[in-house]
């Protein structure tokens, strides 16, 4: 395979182009765009070349001579005589000059790629000279798919970079700018001034923390990278080390930047399988997570779906807290939501379904069967703030202990998120005492006890490593 050479490096350099037909015209276009001083030598020229003459640095209407090679940065031989082309390449090679004979692979030191341009953005497609027809067809397909507005966006980015808005530390802002619908609309409407102002605002916003020596437990969603949250994408592209499940799709892992260490820690059997002596082993992912963070790396533990829905995110958080490692959780789109949506099947619908339960087909005890004991069931109530008294009393009447932990979460994922903790008998009073306003979600069950424990630990140790609890979707 050939190594791509960025043609913009030819700006202001003399390039010898021999030939005046359609092939020579095809070679001339990217050279002209790259700012090369194209020296065209041909006995006769076709219409395609004639249209390019105003952009050609010099045109000599005569037979090409091997002496024309001297002093050229690059030589492109595209005459209709292969012996002439090969002689030019041989001469160029003897002088250490890169050369190419059109459609003659052994006499090509480089290949001319099919080029797509959008302002300062240049995308090239090459088949190593094997099939220019295929490269050209792919170029046409991609040109139709890539919006013209990218030209204006790219120009804005270049101008902002010249003003100091650059560097990997701004990667999160760049991602937001690329996905910001306001910028797209402004560019499409031709208001590049307003689009530039909008980009500058995004670039000057404080970037979300993802500190060296911390772990982000990230949900990768059901498969397609199109269903990643923006926060998940940000963490993946800022990670030094990614530890991923076997179920995370390759297209998601491909989003990791070059140099990122990517390790498969997936398993098909239970992660807590016992050895011959019956001692339960610690899953490999946990020490790798802790070791990576202790070494000062930004670690992403990447789960398929959501790490807190039939995943082991809770166990991992416990291990990180015990080790004193800073952590955060970035939820993912669970298959609970994605699979029915893909089939056009609502989980709830007026007059058809008033709620749903979630069970597992794969657990240490096998698939979930029968009616769950209230102590083993987590109840989530959406939009439950106003009806909290009735909801909480109703759950007690169903057989749950009044001491069952219960929490209310308002403005989830926002910077002003509020969590009120209590139990079935006290949560309503705590909600009123806190002045909590909706929309809010009620969560009832033994797992809710973890929220109370976190708050108590922070009260005891305000500088604890687990202070950064992020539970939101960007």
C-alpha positions in Angstrom: 0.0 0.0 0.0 1.2 3.5 -0.7 1.7 6.2 1.8 -0.6 9.3 1.4 1.3 12.6 0.6 -0.6 15.8 1.3 -0.4 17.7 -2.0 -0.8 21.1 -0.3 3.0 20.8 0.4 3.4 21.6 -3.3 2.3 25.1 -2.9 4.5 27.4 -5.0 6.5 24.5 -6.3 7.1 23.7 -10.0 5.4 20.5 -11.2 6.1 19.2 -14.7 2.9 17.9 -16.3 3.5 16.3 -19.7 0.4 15.7 -21.9 -2.6 17.6 -23.2 -5.5 15.1 -23.1 -8.3 14.2 -20.6 -5.9 12.2 -18.4 -3.6 15.2 -18.1 -6.5 17.5 -17.3 -7.6 15.1 -14.5 -4.1 15.2 -13.1 -3.9 19.0 -13.4 -6.9 19.8 -11.3 -5.7 18.6 -7.8 -2.2 20.1 -8.6 -3.8 23.5 -9.3 -5.9 23.3 -6.2 -2.8 22.5 -4.1 -1.2 25.8 -5.3 1.5 24.1 -7.4 3.1 26.0 -10.3 2.0 23.7 -13.1 4.4 23.6 -16.0 2.4 22.1 -18.9 4.2 20.7 -21.9 2.2 19.2 -24.8 2.1 19.2 -28.6 -1.7 19.5 -28.7 -4.3 20.1 -25.9 -7.9 19.1 -25.6 -10.8 21.2 -24.4 -10.5 20.0 -20.8 -6.9 21.3 -20.6 -7.7 24.4 -22.5 -10.3 25.4 -19.9 -7.5 25.1 -17.2 -4.9 27.2 -19.0 -5.7 30.4 -17.0 -4.7 28.5 -13.9 -1.6 26.9 -15.4 1.7 28.6 -14.5 3.4 28.0 -17.8 2.4 26.2 -21.1 4.9 25.2 -23.7 3.3 23.8 -26.9 6.0 21.4 -28.1 7.2 17.9 -27.5 8.3 17.3 -23.9 12.0 16.9 -23.3 13.9 15.1 -20.6 15.6 18.4 -19.8 12.2 19.7 -18.6 12.5 17.4 -15.6 15.4 19.4 -14.1 14.3 21.6 -11.1 10.8 20.1 -10.9 9.5 19.1 -7.5 7.2 16.5 -9.0 6.9 15.0 -12.5 3.6 13.7 -13.9 3.9 12.0 -17.3 0.4 11.7 -19.0 1.2 11.7 -22.7 -0.3 9.1 -25.0 3.1 7.5 -25.6 4.1 5.1 -22.8 7.8 5.1 -23.8 7.9 8.9 -23.4 6.2 8.6 -20.0 8.6 6.0 -18.8 11.7 7.9 -20.0 10.5 11.0 -18.0 10.0 8.9 -14.9 13.5 7.3 -15.3 15.1 10.7 -15.6 13.2 12.0 -12.6 14.1 9.1 -10.5 17.8 9.5 -11.4 17.6 13.1 -10.0 15.7 12.0 -6.8 12.4 13.6 -8.0 9.0 11.9 -7.4 7.4 10.9 -10.6 4.3 9.3 -12.0 3.4 7.7 -15.4 -0.3 7.7 -15.8 -1.9 4.3 -15.8 1.5 2.6 -15.5 1.8 1.3 -11.9 5.5 0.2 -12.0 6.4 3.7 -13.0 4.5 5.5 -10.3 6.3 6.7 -7.2 2.9 8.1 -6.0 -0.7 7.8 -7.0 -3.1 10.6 -7.7 -6.1 10.2 -5.4 -9.7 11.1 -6.1 -10.2 14.4 -4.2 -13.2 15.9 -2.4 -12.8 19.5 -1.2 -14.9 21.5 1.2 -12.9 24.7 1.8 -9.8 23.8 3.8 -11.0 20.3 4.3 -9.6 17.8 1.7 -10.6 14.1 1.6 -8.7 11.8 -0.7 -9.6 8.3 -2.0 -7.0 6.0 -3.4 -6.8 2.4 -4.6 -3.0 2.5 -4.9 -3.4 2.9 -8.6 -5.3 -0.4 -8.9 -8.7 1.0 -10.0 -9.0 4.8 -10.6 -12.5 4.1 -11.8 -13.5 2.8 -8.4 -11.8 5.7 -6.7 -13.7 8.2 -8.9 -17.0 6.5 -8.3 -16.5 6.5 -4.5 -15.6 10.2 -4.8 -18.9 11.0 -6.5 -20.9 9.0 -3.9 -19.2 10.9 -1.0 -19.5 14.3 -2.6 -23.2 13.8 -2.8 -23.3 12.7 0.9 -21.0 15.4 2.4 -22.9 18.8 2.7 -21.6 21.8 1.0 -22.1 23.8 4.2 -19.0 22.0 5.5 -16.9 24.5 3.5 -18.2 27.4 5.5 -18.0 25.5 8.9 -14.4 24.5 8.1 -13.5 28.1 7.1 -14.9 29.3 10.5 -12.8 26.7 12.3 -9.6 27.8 10.6 -10.3 31.4 11.5 -11.0 30.6 15.1 -7.8 28.5 15.3 -5.8 31.4 14.1 -7.2 33.3 17.1 -5.9 30.8 19.6 -9.0 28.5 19.9 -7.1 25.3 19.3 -5.6 22.2 20.9 -6.7 18.9 22.3 -7.9 20.5 25.5 -10.7 22.0 23.4 -11.8 18.7 21.9 -15.1 18.6 23.9 -16.0 22.1 22.6 -15.1 21.1 19.0 -17.5 18.1 19.2 -20.3 20.3 20.5 -19.6 22.8 17.7 -19.7 20.1 15.0 -23.0 18.7 16.3 -24.6 22.0 17.2 -27.8 22.4 15.1 -27.8 26.2 15.5 -24.4 26.5 13.7 -25.7 24.2 10.9 -28.8 26.4 10.4 -26.8 29.6 10.4 -24.3 28.3 7.9 -27.1 27.0 5.6 -28.8 30.4 5.7 -25.5 32.1 4.9 -25.2 34.0 8.2 -21.5 33.0 8.7 -21.0 35.9 11.1 -23.6 34.6 13.6 -22.3 31.1 13.1 -18.7 32.3 13.9 -20.0 34.0 17.1 -21.9 30.8 18.1 -18.7 28.7 17.6 -16.7 31.1 19.7 -19.2 31.0 22.5 -19.0 27.1 22.5 -15.2 27.2 22.4 -15.0 29.5 25.4 -17.4 27.5 27.6 -15.8 25.6 30.4 -15.0 22.1 29.3 -16.5 19.2 31.4 -14.0 17.7 33.8 -12.5 14.4 32.9 -9.4 14.5 35.1 -6.3 12.3 34.7 -6.5 9.6 37.3 -10.3 9.2 37.1 -12.6 6.6 35.7 -15.7 7.2 33.6 -18.2 4.2 33.6 -19.8 4.8 30.3 -22.8 3.2 28.6 -22.2 2.6 24.8 -25.9 2.0 24.0 -27.4 -1.0 22.1 -24.9 -1.1 19.3 -25.0 1.7 16.7 -22.6 4.6 17.5 -25.4 6.9 16.3 -27.1 6.2 19.7 -24.1 7.3 21.8 -24.7 10.3 24.0 -22.5 13.3 23.4 -21.0 12.9 26.8 -20.2 9.3 26.0 -18.5 10.3 22.8 -16.6 13.0 24.6 -15.2 10.6 27.2 -14.3 7.9 24.6 -12.3 10.5 22.6 -10.5 11.9 25.6 -9.6 8.5 27.2 -6.1 7.2 27.6 -7.4 3.7 28.4 -10.7 2.0 27.3 -11.8 -1.2 28.9 -14.8 -2.6 27.0 -17.3 -5.4 27.1 -17.4 -8.0 24.4 -20.8 -6.7 23.3 -19.5 -3.2 22.4 -19.6 -2.9 18.6 -16.4 -2.2 16.7 -17.8 0.9 15.1 -18.0 2.4 18.6 -14.4 1.5 19.5 -13.3 3.0 16.2 -14.2 6.4 17.7 -11.2 6.2 20.0 -8.4 8.5 18.9 -5.0 7.1 17.8 -2.8 6.3 20.8 -5.7 5.2 23.0 -5.1 1.8 24.7 -8.2 -0.3 24.0 -8.6 -3.6 26.0 -11.3 -6.2 25.7 -12.3 -7.2 29.2 -15.5 -9.0 28.0 -16.5 -12.4 29.2 -19.0 -15.0 28.2 -19.1 -16.7 31.5 -19.8 -15.4 35.0 -17.2 -12.9 36.1 -17.4 -14.3 39.6 -16.7 -17.9 38.7 -14.9 -19.8 41.4 -11.5 -21.5 41.1 -10.7 -25.0 42.2 -10.6 -24.0 45.8 -13.9 -22.2 45.6 -12.4 -18.8 46.1 -14.3 -16.1 44.1 -12.0 -14.3 41.8 -11.9 -10.5 41.2 -12.8 -9.7 37.6 -9.8 -8.6 35.6 -11.5 -5.3 34.6 -11.5 -4.0 38.2 -7.8 -4.1 38.9 -7.1 -2.8 35.4 -9.5 0.1 36.0 -7.8 1.0 39.3 -4.3 0.5 38.1 -4.9 2.7 35.1 -6.4 5.5 37.2 -3.6 5.2 39.8 -1.1 5.6 36.9 -2.7 9.0 36.1 -4.7 7.8 33.0 -8.2 8.9 32.0 -10.0 5.5 32.1 -13.2 4.7 30.3 -15.0 1.5 31.4 -17.3 1.0 28.4 -20.4 -1.1 28.8 -22.9 -2.3 26.2 -26.3 -0.7 26.9 -26.4 1.1 30.3 -23.9 0.1 33.0 -26.6 0.3 35.7 -29.2 -1.9 34.0 -28.3 -5.6 34.4 -24.6 -4.5 34.2 -22.0 -4.5 36.8 -21.5 -0.8 37.1 -22.6 -0.8 40.7 -19.9 -3.3 41.7 -17.3 -1.2 39.8 -18.3 2.0 41.6 -18.0 0.2 44.9 -14.4 -0.9 44.0 -13.4 2.6 42.9 -14.8 4.1 46.1 -12.9 1.6 48.2 -9.7 2.4 46.2 -10.2 6.2 46.6 -10.5 6.7 42.8 -12.6 9.6 41.4 -15.4 8.3 39.2 -18.4 9.3 37.2 -21.2 7.4 35.4 -22.4 8.3 31.9 -25.7 6.4 31.2 -26.3 4.7 27.8 -29.4 4.0 25.8 -30.5 0.6 27.1 -31.9 -2.1 24.9 -34.9 -1.9 27.2 -35.8 1.3 25.2 -33.9 0.7 21.9 -35.2 -2.8 21.0 -38.9 -1.9 21.3 -38.3 1.4 19.5 -36.6 -0.3 16.6 -39.6 -2.6 16.2 -42.1 0.4 16.5 -43.5 -1.1 19.8 -44.2 1.4 22.6 -43.6 0.2 26.1 -46.5 2.3 27.4 -49.5 3.6 25.6 -52.7 5.1 26.8 -55.5 2.5 27.2 -53.1 -0.3 26.3 -50.2 -0.4 28.8 -49.9 1.5 32.0 -46.3 0.4 32.9 -43.7 -2.2 32.4 -41.3 -4.4 34.3 -37.7 -5.4 33.3 -36.4 -8.8 33.8 -33.2 -10.7 32.9 -32.8 -14.0 31.0 -29.2 -14.4 32.2 -28.3 -14.4 35.8 -26.5 -16.6 38.4 -30.0 -18.0 39.3 -31.1 -18.2 35.6 -34.0 -16.3 34.0 -36.3 -14.2 36.2 -39.4 -16.2 37.1 -42.7 -15.5 38.7 -43.6 -12.5 40.8 -40.6 -10.8 42.4 -40.4 -10.5 46.1 -40.9 -6.7 47.0 -37.4 -6.7 48.6 -35.9 -7.8 45.3 -37.7 -5.3 43.1 -36.8 -1.8 42.2 -39.7 0.5 41.4 -39.2 3.6 39.2 -42.0 6.1 39.0 -41.8 8.8 36.3 -43.6 12.2 36.9 -44.4 11.0 40.4 -43.8 14.2 42.4 -47.4 15.4 42.8 -48.7 11.9 43.4 -45.9 10.9 45.7 -48.1 10.4 48.9 -50.5 8.0 47.0 -47.6 6.2 45.3 -45.6 5.7 48.4 -48.6 4.5 50.5 -49.7 2.3 47.6 -46.3 0.5 47.6 -46.6 -0.1 51.4 -50.1 -1.6 50.8 -48.5 -3.9 48.2 -46.4 -5.5 51.0 -43.3 -3.4 51.1 -41.8 -2.4 54.4 -42.3 1.3 55.3 -38.5 1.3 55.9 -37.8 0.5 52.3 -35.3 3.1 50.9 -36.7 5.6 48.5 -35.3 8.6 46.7 -36.6 11.4 44.5 -34.4 12.8 41.7 -35.3 16.2 40.1 -33.6 17.9 37.2 -31.6 14.7 36.5 -28.3 15.2 34.7 -28.3 19.0 35.0 -25.8 21.0 37.1 -28.5 21.8 39.6 -29.7 18.2 39.9 -31.3 17.5 43.3 -31.6 14.2 45.1 -33.8 13.8 48.2 -33.5 10.5 50.2 -35.7 8.8 52.7 -37.9 5.7 52.8 -41.5 4.8 51.9 -42.8 6.4 55.1 -40.7 9.6 55.1 -39.9 10.5 51.5 -43.0 12.7 51.0 -42.1 14.8 54.0 -38.5 15.1 52.9 -39.7 16.2 49.4 -41.8 19.0 51.0 -39.0 20.0 53.4 -36.5 20.3 50.5 -39.0 22.3 48.4 -38.4 19.9 45.5 -39.9 20.9 42.2 -40.7 18.7 39.2 -40.3 17.0 37.0 -38.9 14.3 39.3 -38.5 10.5 39.3 -39.1 8.3 42.3 -36.9 5.3 42.9 -37.9 2.7 45.5 -36.0 -0.4 46.6 -32.9 -1.6 48.4 -30.6 -0.2 45.6 -31.9 3.3 46.6 -30.0 2.8 49.9 -26.8 3.5 47.9 -27.8 7.2 47.4 -28.2 7.6 51.2 -24.8 6.0 51.8 -23.2 8.3 49.3 -24.6 11.4 50.9 -23.6 10.2 54.4 -20.0 9.5 53.2 -19.7 13.0 51.7 -21.0 14.6 54.9 -18.3 12.7 56.8 -15.5 13.4 54.2 -16.3 16.4 51.9 -13.0 15.8 50.0 -13.8 12.1 49.3 -12.8 10.9 45.9 -16.4 10.0 45.0 -17.6 13.6 45.0 -18.0 13.8 41.2 -21.1 11.8 40.7 -22.4 12.5 37.2 -25.6 10.7 36.3 -26.9 12.5 33.2 -27.2 12.3 29.4 -25.7 15.2 27.5 
